[in-house]
């Protein structure tokens, strides 16, 4: 059954007028680009919000666009509301001054008589906060890996704490059939609910390249990870550890010219 509403909020370190302008004028910069973040990802090239009441929220293509919604309330520095054109919901975004800057609260509500709501906004709004911290567009790499866990939320929290993976949206409980998304730089690691019994065989082993292999190894040891093999040199320099469900991960030293490191993608 579709929930009646979904709400989330973030804080950004600018005043409400600038937060509103960035949200609307620069949505194409802070929206995370990737194969799962658009309605027609194979064609999508960007996002756009047309200003003013009756303006459109658009997913843009090279020669066309998909209307995601029509604006019903346009109050710069204060409020933006639009009626979705792709489901039966209304999206209301409020910009409220706080001591540290602006609280941005988004509420997505199923309209009376509506039957379906794609409640993606509680996750999407976190991209907006991340943009202010990093100031660069994010785009998911053309390679992602899917892993299946009996307890994906617990696994995601463990992977974040022990292996220092990060999530651009934060680790949230997810509805059945969806996933928790972690990241290493721009590579997405998707955690799904395991259905049925696992036969014990290792069928997936992620490889992650790090700027500071020794520091990561010391951190994983200190956090209680099971080390399968310590740091070794075989052309590459790496170590292998198990996660909380016994899945093995290889961590290798990145080349000096490789984009890697524990601090990127946070």
KELO-385813 format. One record per residue (C-alpha): residue number from 0; x, y, z negated. Coordinates in steps of 0.2 Angstrom, whole numbers, padded with zeros to 4 digits, always signed. Last residue first. Layout:
% KELO-385813
<atom><seq>NUM</seq><px>X</px><py>Y</py><pz>Z</pz></atom>
...
% end
This chain:
% KELO-385813
<atom><seq>265</seq><px>+0156</px><py>+0059</py><pz>-0006</pz></atom>
<atom><seq>264</seq><px>+0162</px><py>+0054</py><pz>+0012</pz></atom>
<atom><seq>263</seq><px>+0180</px><py>+0058</py><pz>+0009</pz></atom>
<atom><seq>262</seq><px>+0188</px><py>+0056</py><pz>-0009</pz></atom>
<atom><seq>261</seq><px>+0193</px><py>+0038</py><pz>-0008</pz></atom>
<atom><seq>260</seq><px>+0204</px><py>+0039</py><pz>+0007</pz></atom>
<atom><seq>259</seq><px>+0203</px><py>+0035</py><pz>+0025</pz></atom>
<atom><seq>258</seq><px>+0205</px><py>+0043</py><pz>+0042</pz></atom>
<atom><seq>257</seq><px>+0220</px><py>+0034</py><pz>+0049</pz></atom>
<atom><seq>256</seq><px>+0236</px><py>+0044</py><pz>+0054</pz></atom>
<atom><seq>255</seq><px>+0246</px><py>+0039</py><pz>+0039</pz></atom>
<atom><seq>254</seq><px>+0240</px><py>+0021</py><pz>+0041</pz></atom>
<atom><seq>253</seq><px>+0227</px><py>+0015</py><pz>+0028</pz></atom>
<atom><seq>252</seq><px>+0232</px><py>+0002</py><pz>+0015</pz></atom>
<atom><seq>251</seq><px>+0221</px><py>-0013</py><pz>+0014</pz></atom>
<atom><seq>250</seq><px>+0206</px><py>-0018</py><pz>+0003</pz></atom>
<atom><seq>249</seq><px>+0198</px><py>-0035</py><pz>+0007</pz></atom>
<atom><seq>248</seq><px>+0181</px><py>-0039</py><pz>-0001</pz></atom>
<atom><seq>247</seq><px>+0175</px><py>-0056</py><pz>-0007</pz></atom>
<atom><seq>246</seq><px>+0157</px><py>-0059</py><pz>-0012</pz></atom>
<atom><seq>245</seq><px>+0156</px><py>-0067</py><pz>-0029</pz></atom>
<atom><seq>244</seq><px>+0139</px><py>-0059</py><pz>-0034</pz></atom>
<atom><seq>243</seq><px>+0147</px><py>-0046</py><pz>-0045</pz></atom>
<atom><seq>242</seq><px>+0160</px><py>-0041</py><pz>-0032</pz></atom>
<atom><seq>241</seq><px>+0176</px><py>-0052</py><pz>-0029</pz></atom>
<atom><seq>240</seq><px>+0193</px><py>-0045</py><pz>-0025</pz></atom>
<atom><seq>239</seq><px>+0206</px><py>-0046</py><pz>-0011</pz></atom>
<atom><seq>238</seq><px>+0222</px><py>-0036</py><pz>-0010</pz></atom>
<atom><seq>237</seq><px>+0231</px><py>-0027</py><pz>+0005</pz></atom>
<atom><seq>236</seq><px>+0247</px><py>-0022</py><pz>+0014</pz></atom>
<atom><seq>235</seq><px>+0247</px><py>-0025</py><pz>+0032</pz></atom>
<atom><seq>234</seq><px>+0260</px><py>-0035</py><pz>+0042</pz></atom>
<atom><seq>233</seq><px>+0257</px><py>-0048</py><pz>+0028</pz></atom>
<atom><seq>232</seq><px>+0261</px><py>-0038</py><pz>+0012</pz></atom>
<atom><seq>231</seq><px>+0252</px><py>-0043</py><pz>-0004</pz></atom>
<atom><seq>230</seq><px>+0243</px><py>-0033</py><pz>-0017</pz></atom>
<atom><seq>229</seq><px>+0235</px><py>-0046</py><pz>-0029</pz></atom>
<atom><seq>228</seq><px>+0224</px><py>-0061</py><pz>-0023</pz></atom>
<atom><seq>227</seq><px>+0207</px><py>-0066</py><pz>-0029</pz></atom>
<atom><seq>226</seq><px>+0205</px><py>-0051</py><pz>-0041</pz></atom>
<atom><seq>225</seq><px>+0189</px><py>-0052</py><pz>-0051</pz></atom>
<atom><seq>224</seq><px>+0184</px><py>-0035</py><pz>-0055</pz></atom>
<atom><seq>223</seq><px>+0184</px><py>-0029</py><pz>-0073</pz></atom>
<atom><seq>222</seq><px>+0184</px><py>-0010</py><pz>-0072</pz></atom>
<atom><seq>221</seq><px>+0202</px><py>-0009</py><pz>-0076</pz></atom>
<atom><seq>220</seq><px>+0207</px><py>-0021</py><pz>-0062</pz></atom>
<atom><seq>219</seq><px>+0196</px><py>-0011</py><pz>-0049</pz></atom>
<atom><seq>218</seq><px>+0205</px><py>+0005</py><pz>-0055</pz></atom>
<atom><seq>217</seq><px>+0222</px><py>-0002</py><pz>-0054</pz></atom>
<atom><seq>216</seq><px>+0219</px><py>-0009</py><pz>-0036</pz></atom>
<atom><seq>215</seq><px>+0212</px><py>+0008</py><pz>-0031</pz></atom>
<atom><seq>214</seq><px>+0227</px><py>+0017</py><pz>-0037</pz></atom>
<atom><seq>213</seq><px>+0239</px><py>+0005</py><pz>-0028</pz></atom>
<atom><seq>212</seq><px>+0229</px><py>+0006</py><pz>-0012</pz></atom>
<atom><seq>211</seq><px>+0229</px><py>+0025</py><pz>-0011</pz></atom>
<atom><seq>210</seq><px>+0224</px><py>+0031</py><pz>+0006</pz></atom>
<atom><seq>209</seq><px>+0212</px><py>+0016</py><pz>+0008</pz></atom>
<atom><seq>208</seq><px>+0206</px><py>+0005</py><pz>+0022</pz></atom>
<atom><seq>207</seq><px>+0191</px><py>-0006</py><pz>+0019</pz></atom>
<atom><seq>206</seq><px>+0188</px><py>-0024</py><pz>+0025</pz></atom>
<atom><seq>205</seq><px>+0171</px><py>-0032</py><pz>+0022</pz></atom>
<atom><seq>204</seq><px>+0170</px><py>-0050</py><pz>+0021</pz></atom>
<atom><seq>203</seq><px>+0154</px><py>-0059</py><pz>+0027</pz></atom>
<atom><seq>202</seq><px>+0150</px><py>-0077</py><pz>+0028</pz></atom>
<atom><seq>201</seq><px>+0158</px><py>-0083</py><pz>+0012</pz></atom>
<atom><seq>200</seq><px>+0149</px><py>-0100</py><pz>+0009</pz></atom>
<atom><seq>199</seq><px>+0139</px><py>-0102</py><pz>-0008</pz></atom>
<atom><seq>198</seq><px>+0123</px><py>-0108</py><pz>+0001</pz></atom>
<atom><seq>197</seq><px>+0113</px><py>-0093</py><pz>-0004</pz></atom>
<atom><seq>196</seq><px>+0095</px><py>-0097</py><pz>-0007</pz></atom>
<atom><seq>195</seq><px>+0080</px><py>-0087</py><pz>+0000</pz></atom>
<atom><seq>194</seq><px>+0078</px><py>-0069</py><pz>+0004</pz></atom>
<atom><seq>193</seq><px>+0093</px><py>-0058</py><pz>+0000</pz></atom>
<atom><seq>192</seq><px>+0087</px><py>-0040</py><pz>-0002</pz></atom>
<atom><seq>191</seq><px>+0097</px><py>-0028</py><pz>+0009</pz></atom>
<atom><seq>190</seq><px>+0113</px><py>-0018</py><pz>+0006</pz></atom>
<atom><seq>189</seq><px>+0119</px><py>-0007</py><pz>+0021</pz></atom>
<atom><seq>188</seq><px>+0137</px><py>-0002</py><pz>+0022</pz></atom>
<atom><seq>187</seq><px>+0138</px><py>+0014</py><pz>+0033</pz></atom>
<atom><seq>186</seq><px>+0155</px><py>+0019</py><pz>+0039</pz></atom>
<atom><seq>185</seq><px>+0158</px><py>+0038</py><pz>+0039</pz></atom>
<atom><seq>184</seq><px>+0171</px><py>+0039</py><pz>+0025</pz></atom>
<atom><seq>183</seq><px>+0166</px><py>+0023</py><pz>+0015</pz></atom>
<atom><seq>182</seq><px>+0148</px><py>+0024</py><pz>+0013</pz></atom>
<atom><seq>181</seq><px>+0133</px><py>+0016</py><pz>+0004</pz></atom>
<atom><seq>180</seq><px>+0116</px><py>+0014</py><pz>+0010</pz></atom>
<atom><seq>179</seq><px>+0102</px><py>+0005</py><pz>+0000</pz></atom>
<atom><seq>178</seq><px>+0090</px><py>-0005</py><pz>+0011</pz></atom>
<atom><seq>177</seq><px>+0072</px><py>-0006</py><pz>+0018</pz></atom>
<atom><seq>176</seq><px>+0061</px><py>-0022</py><pz>+0020</pz></atom>
<atom><seq>175</seq><px>+0054</px><py>-0020</py><pz>+0003</pz></atom>
<atom><seq>174</seq><px>+0054</px><py>-0003</py><pz>-0004</pz></atom>
<atom><seq>173</seq><px>+0070</px><py>+0005</py><pz>-0011</pz></atom>
<atom><seq>172</seq><px>+0076</px><py>+0009</py><pz>-0028</pz></atom>
<atom><seq>171</seq><px>+0088</px><py>+0024</py><pz>-0026</pz></atom>
<atom><seq>170</seq><px>+0107</px><py>+0025</py><pz>-0026</pz></atom>
<atom><seq>169</seq><px>+0112</px><py>+0043</py><pz>-0021</pz></atom>
<atom><seq>168</seq><px>+0109</px><py>+0050</py><pz>-0004</pz></atom>
<atom><seq>167</seq><px>+0127</px><py>+0051</py><pz>+0003</pz></atom>
<atom><seq>166</seq><px>+0131</px><py>+0035</py><pz>-0006</pz></atom>
<atom><seq>165</seq><px>+0149</px><py>+0032</py><pz>-0011</pz></atom>
<atom><seq>164</seq><px>+0160</px><py>+0017</py><pz>-0013</pz></atom>
<atom><seq>163</seq><px>+0172</px><py>+0017</py><pz>-0028</pz></atom>
<atom><seq>162</seq><px>+0175</px><py>-0001</py><pz>-0029</pz></atom>
<atom><seq>161</seq><px>+0171</px><py>-0003</py><pz>-0047</pz></atom>
<atom><seq>160</seq><px>+0158</px><py>+0011</py><pz>-0050</pz></atom>
<atom><seq>159</seq><px>+0150</px><py>+0012</py><pz>-0033</pz></atom>
<atom><seq>158</seq><px>+0151</px><py>-0006</py><pz>-0029</pz></atom>
<atom><seq>157</seq><px>+0143</px><py>-0010</py><pz>-0046</pz></atom>
<atom><seq>156</seq><px>+0129</px><py>+0003</py><pz>-0043</pz></atom>
<atom><seq>155</seq><px>+0126</px><py>-0005</py><pz>-0026</pz></atom>
<atom><seq>154</seq><px>+0125</px><py>-0022</py><pz>-0033</pz></atom>
<atom><seq>153</seq><px>+0113</px><py>-0018</py><pz>-0047</pz></atom>
<atom><seq>152</seq><px>+0102</px><py>-0010</py><pz>-0033</pz></atom>
<atom><seq>151</seq><px>+0104</px><py>-0025</py><pz>-0022</pz></atom>
<atom><seq>150</seq><px>+0100</px><py>-0039</py><pz>-0034</pz></atom>
<atom><seq>149</seq><px>+0100</px><py>-0055</py><pz>-0024</pz></atom>
<atom><seq>148</seq><px>+0112</px><py>-0047</py><pz>-0012</pz></atom>
<atom><seq>147</seq><px>+0113</px><py>-0047</py><pz>+0007</pz></atom>
<atom><seq>146</seq><px>+0126</px><py>-0036</py><pz>+0016</pz></atom>
<atom><seq>145</seq><px>+0124</px><py>-0026</py><pz>+0032</pz></atom>
<atom><seq>144</seq><px>+0139</px><py>-0019</py><pz>+0040</pz></atom>
<atom><seq>143</seq><px>+0140</px><py>-0003</py><pz>+0051</pz></atom>
<atom><seq>142</seq><px>+0150</px><py>+0001</py><pz>+0066</pz></atom>
<atom><seq>141</seq><px>+0147</px><py>+0016</py><pz>+0077</pz></atom>
<atom><seq>140</seq><px>+0152</px><py>+0028</py><pz>+0063</pz></atom>
<atom><seq>139</seq><px>+0138</px><py>+0038</py><pz>+0054</pz></atom>
<atom><seq>138</seq><px>+0139</px><py>+0056</py><pz>+0058</pz></atom>
<atom><seq>137</seq><px>+0141</px><py>+0070</py><pz>+0044</pz></atom>
<atom><seq>136</seq><px>+0141</px><py>+0088</py><pz>+0048</pz></atom>
<atom><seq>135</seq><px>+0154</px><py>+0098</py><pz>+0038</pz></atom>
<atom><seq>134</seq><px>+0152</px><py>+0110</py><pz>+0023</pz></atom>
<atom><seq>133</seq><px>+0157</px><py>+0098</py><pz>+0010</pz></atom>
<atom><seq>132</seq><px>+0147</px><py>+0103</py><pz>-0006</pz></atom>
<atom><seq>131</seq><px>+0134</px><py>+0113</py><pz>+0003</pz></atom>
<atom><seq>130</seq><px>+0131</px><py>+0099</py><pz>+0016</pz></atom>
<atom><seq>129</seq><px>+0129</px><py>+0086</py><pz>+0002</pz></atom>
<atom><seq>128</seq><px>+0114</px><py>+0096</py><pz>-0005</pz></atom>
<atom><seq>127</seq><px>+0106</px><py>+0095</py><pz>+0012</pz></atom>
<atom><seq>126</seq><px>+0110</px><py>+0077</py><pz>+0013</pz></atom>
<atom><seq>125</seq><px>+0101</px><py>+0074</py><pz>-0003</pz></atom>
<atom><seq>124</seq><px>+0085</px><py>+0081</py><pz>+0005</pz></atom>
<atom><seq>123</seq><px>+0085</px><py>+0066</py><pz>+0017</pz></atom>
<atom><seq>122</seq><px>+0082</px><py>+0053</py><pz>+0003</pz></atom>
<atom><seq>121</seq><px>+0067</px><py>+0060</py><pz>-0005</pz></atom>
<atom><seq>120</seq><px>+0061</px><py>+0065</py><pz>+0012</pz></atom>
<atom><seq>119</seq><px>+0060</px><py>+0047</py><pz>+0020</pz></atom>
<atom><seq>118</seq><px>+0042</px><py>+0044</py><pz>+0014</pz></atom>
<atom><seq>117</seq><px>+0035</px><py>+0038</py><pz>+0030</pz></atom>
<atom><seq>116</seq><px>+0017</px><py>+0040</py><pz>+0026</pz></atom>
<atom><seq>115</seq><px>+0002</px><py>+0029</py><pz>+0032</pz></atom>
<atom><seq>114</seq><px>-0016</px><py>+0028</py><pz>+0030</pz></atom>
<atom><seq>113</seq><px>-0023</px><py>+0046</py><pz>+0029</pz></atom>
<atom><seq>112</seq><px>-0041</px><py>+0050</py><pz>+0023</pz></atom>
<atom><seq>111</seq><px>-0035</px><py>+0064</py><pz>+0012</pz></atom>
<atom><seq>110</seq><px>-0017</px><py>+0068</py><pz>+0017</pz></atom>
<atom><seq>109</seq><px>-0003</px><py>+0058</py><pz>+0010</pz></atom>
<atom><seq>108</seq><px>+0010</px><py>+0069</py><pz>+0002</pz></atom>
<atom><seq>107</seq><px>+0028</px><py>+0073</py><pz>+0004</pz></atom>
<atom><seq>106</seq><px>+0035</px><py>+0084</py><pz>-0010</pz></atom>
<atom><seq>105</seq><px>+0052</px><py>+0093</py><pz>-0008</pz></atom>
<atom><seq>104</seq><px>+0060</px><py>+0103</py><pz>-0021</pz></atom>
<atom><seq>103</seq><px>+0075</px><py>+0114</py><pz>-0018</pz></atom>
<atom><seq>102</seq><px>+0082</px><py>+0121</py><pz>-0034</pz></atom>
<atom><seq>101</seq><px>+0093</px><py>+0137</py><pz>-0030</pz></atom>
<atom><seq>100</seq><px>+0108</px><py>+0145</py><pz>-0037</pz></atom>
<atom><seq>99</seq><px>+0117</px><py>+0139</py><pz>-0054</pz></atom>
<atom><seq>98</seq><px>+0105</px><py>+0150</py><pz>-0065</pz></atom>
<atom><seq>97</seq><px>+0090</px><py>+0144</py><pz>-0055</pz></atom>
<atom><seq>96</seq><px>+0080</px><py>+0152</py><pz>-0041</pz></atom>
<atom><seq>95</seq><px>+0066</px><py>+0141</py><pz>-0034</pz></atom>
<atom><seq>94</seq><px>+0065</px><py>+0136</py><pz>-0015</pz></atom>
<atom><seq>93</seq><px>+0050</px><py>+0125</py><pz>-0012</pz></atom>
<atom><seq>92</seq><px>+0048</px><py>+0112</py><pz>+0002</pz></atom>
<atom><seq>91</seq><px>+0030</px><py>+0105</py><pz>+0006</pz></atom>
<atom><seq>90</seq><px>+0028</px><py>+0090</py><pz>+0018</pz></atom>
<atom><seq>89</seq><px>+0011</px><py>+0085</py><pz>+0023</pz></atom>
<atom><seq>88</seq><px>+0007</px><py>+0067</py><pz>+0028</pz></atom>
<atom><seq>87</seq><px>-0003</px><py>+0056</py><pz>+0039</pz></atom>
<atom><seq>86</seq><px>+0012</px><py>+0051</py><pz>+0051</pz></atom>
<atom><seq>85</seq><px>+0021</px><py>+0057</py><pz>+0066</pz></atom>
<atom><seq>84</seq><px>+0014</px><py>+0074</py><pz>+0068</pz></atom>
<atom><seq>83</seq><px>+0017</px><py>+0079</py><pz>+0050</pz></atom>
<atom><seq>82</seq><px>+0009</px><py>+0095</py><pz>+0043</pz></atom>
<atom><seq>81</seq><px>+0022</px><py>+0108</py><pz>+0038</pz></atom>
<atom><seq>80</seq><px>+0026</px><py>+0118</py><pz>+0023</pz></atom>
<atom><seq>79</seq><px>+0040</px><py>+0130</py><pz>+0019</pz></atom>
<atom><seq>78</seq><px>+0042</px><py>+0140</py><pz>+0003</pz></atom>
<atom><seq>77</seq><px>+0052</px><py>+0153</py><pz>-0006</pz></atom>
<atom><seq>76</seq><px>+0067</px><py>+0161</py><pz>+0003</pz></atom>
<atom><seq>75</seq><px>+0057</px><py>+0164</py><pz>+0019</pz></atom>
<atom><seq>74</seq><px>+0038</px><py>+0161</py><pz>+0017</pz></atom>
<atom><seq>73</seq><px>+0032</px><py>+0150</py><pz>+0031</pz></atom>
<atom><seq>72</seq><px>+0016</px><py>+0139</py><pz>+0027</pz></atom>
<atom><seq>71</seq><px>+0007</px><py>+0129</py><pz>+0041</pz></atom>
<atom><seq>70</seq><px>+0022</px><py>+0123</py><pz>+0051</pz></atom>
<atom><seq>69</seq><px>+0018</px><py>+0110</py><pz>+0064</pz></atom>
<atom><seq>68</seq><px>+0027</px><py>+0092</py><pz>+0063</pz></atom>
<atom><seq>67</seq><px>+0039</px><py>+0079</py><pz>+0070</pz></atom>
<atom><seq>66</seq><px>+0037</px><py>+0085</py><pz>+0088</pz></atom>
<atom><seq>65</seq><px>+0048</px><py>+0074</py><pz>+0099</pz></atom>
<atom><seq>64</seq><px>+0059</px><py>+0083</py><pz>+0111</pz></atom>
<atom><seq>63</seq><px>+0063</px><py>+0083</py><pz>+0130</pz></atom>
<atom><seq>62</seq><px>+0077</px><py>+0084</py><pz>+0142</pz></atom>
<atom><seq>61</seq><px>+0093</px><py>+0080</py><pz>+0132</pz></atom>
<atom><seq>60</seq><px>+0083</px><py>+0075</py><pz>+0117</pz></atom>
<atom><seq>59</seq><px>+0077</px><py>+0085</py><pz>+0102</pz></atom>
<atom><seq>58</seq><px>+0069</px><py>+0080</py><pz>+0086</pz></atom>
<atom><seq>57</seq><px>+0058</px><py>+0094</py><pz>+0082</pz></atom>
<atom><seq>56</seq><px>+0049</px><py>+0103</py><pz>+0068</pz></atom>
<atom><seq>55</seq><px>+0037</px><py>+0115</py><pz>+0077</pz></atom>
<atom><seq>54</seq><px>+0032</px><py>+0133</py><pz>+0073</pz></atom>
<atom><seq>53</seq><px>+0014</px><py>+0136</py><pz>+0070</pz></atom>
<atom><seq>52</seq><px>+0018</px><py>+0148</py><pz>+0056</pz></atom>
<atom><seq>51</seq><px>+0035</px><py>+0155</py><pz>+0058</pz></atom>
<atom><seq>50</seq><px>+0052</px><py>+0149</py><pz>+0063</pz></atom>
<atom><seq>49</seq><px>+0055</px><py>+0134</py><pz>+0075</pz></atom>
<atom><seq>48</seq><px>+0065</px><py>+0120</py><pz>+0066</pz></atom>
<atom><seq>47</seq><px>+0077</px><py>+0110</py><pz>+0076</pz></atom>
<atom><seq>46</seq><px>+0085</px><py>+0093</py><pz>+0075</pz></atom>
<atom><seq>45</seq><px>+0098</px><py>+0085</py><pz>+0087</pz></atom>
<atom><seq>44</seq><px>+0104</px><py>+0073</py><pz>+0101</pz></atom>
<atom><seq>43</seq><px>+0091</px><py>+0060</py><pz>+0099</pz></atom>
<atom><seq>42</seq><px>+0089</px><py>+0047</py><pz>+0114</pz></atom>
<atom><seq>41</seq><px>+0095</px><py>+0031</py><pz>+0106</pz></atom>
<atom><seq>40</seq><px>+0089</px><py>+0037</py><pz>+0089</pz></atom>
<atom><seq>39</seq><px>+0071</px><py>+0038</py><pz>+0094</pz></atom>
<atom><seq>38</seq><px>+0063</px><py>+0041</py><pz>+0077</pz></atom>
<atom><seq>37</seq><px>+0079</px><py>+0047</py><pz>+0069</pz></atom>
<atom><seq>36</seq><px>+0090</px><py>+0043</py><pz>+0055</pz></atom>
<atom><seq>35</seq><px>+0094</px><py>+0024</py><pz>+0058</pz></atom>
<atom><seq>34</seq><px>+0107</px><py>+0025</py><pz>+0072</pz></atom>
<atom><seq>33</seq><px>+0116</px><py>+0040</py><pz>+0064</pz></atom>
<atom><seq>32</seq><px>+0117</px><py>+0058</py><pz>+0062</pz></atom>
<atom><seq>31</seq><px>+0115</px><py>+0066</py><pz>+0045</pz></atom>
<atom><seq>30</seq><px>+0105</px><py>+0082</py><pz>+0045</pz></atom>
<atom><seq>29</seq><px>+0116</px><py>+0096</py><pz>+0038</pz></atom>
<atom><seq>28</seq><px>+0121</px><py>+0103</py><pz>+0055</pz></atom>
<atom><seq>27</seq><px>+0105</px><py>+0101</py><pz>+0065</pz></atom>
<atom><seq>26</seq><px>+0095</px><py>+0108</py><pz>+0050</pz></atom>
<atom><seq>25</seq><px>+0105</px><py>+0124</py><pz>+0051</pz></atom>
<atom><seq>24</seq><px>+0092</px><py>+0137</py><pz>+0054</pz></atom>
<atom><seq>23</seq><px>+0078</px><py>+0129</py><pz>+0043</pz></atom>
<atom><seq>22</seq><px>+0088</px><py>+0123</py><pz>+0028</pz></atom>
<atom><seq>21</seq><px>+0102</px><py>+0135</py><pz>+0029</pz></atom>
<atom><seq>20</seq><px>+0090</px><py>+0150</py><pz>+0030</pz></atom>
<atom><seq>19</seq><px>+0080</px><py>+0143</py><pz>+0015</pz></atom>
<atom><seq>18</seq><px>+0096</px><py>+0141</py><pz>+0005</pz></atom>
<atom><seq>17</seq><px>+0102</px><py>+0158</py><pz>+0010</pz></atom>
<atom><seq>16</seq><px>+0086</px><py>+0166</py><pz>+0004</pz></atom>
<atom><seq>15</seq><px>+0085</px><py>+0155</py><pz>-0012</pz></atom>
<atom><seq>14</seq><px>+0102</px><py>+0160</py><pz>-0018</pz></atom>
<atom><seq>13</seq><px>+0117</px><py>+0149</py><pz>-0016</pz></atom>
<atom><seq>12</seq><px>+0125</px><py>+0135</py><pz>-0026</pz></atom>
<atom><seq>11</seq><px>+0113</px><py>+0121</py><pz>-0021</pz></atom>
<atom><seq>10</seq><px>+0102</px><py>+0110</py><pz>-0033</pz></atom>
<atom><seq>9</seq><px>+0092</px><py>+0095</py><pz>-0027</pz></atom>
<atom><seq>8</seq><px>+0074</px><py>+0089</py><pz>-0029</pz></atom>
<atom><seq>7</seq><px>+0063</px><py>+0074</py><pz>-0025</pz></atom>
<atom><seq>6</seq><px>+0045</px><py>+0070</py><pz>-0023</pz></atom>
<atom><seq>5</seq><px>+0035</px><py>+0056</py><pz>-0015</pz></atom>
<atom><seq>4</seq><px>+0016</px><py>+0056</py><pz>-0014</pz></atom>
<atom><seq>3</seq><px>+0001</px><py>+0045</py><pz>-0012</pz></atom>
<atom><seq>2</seq><px>+0010</px><py>+0028</py><pz>-0011</pz></atom>
<atom><seq>1</seq><px>+0007</px><py>+0017</py><pz>+0004</pz></atom>
<atom><seq>0</seq><px>+0000</px><py>+0000</py><pz>+0000</pz></atom>
% end
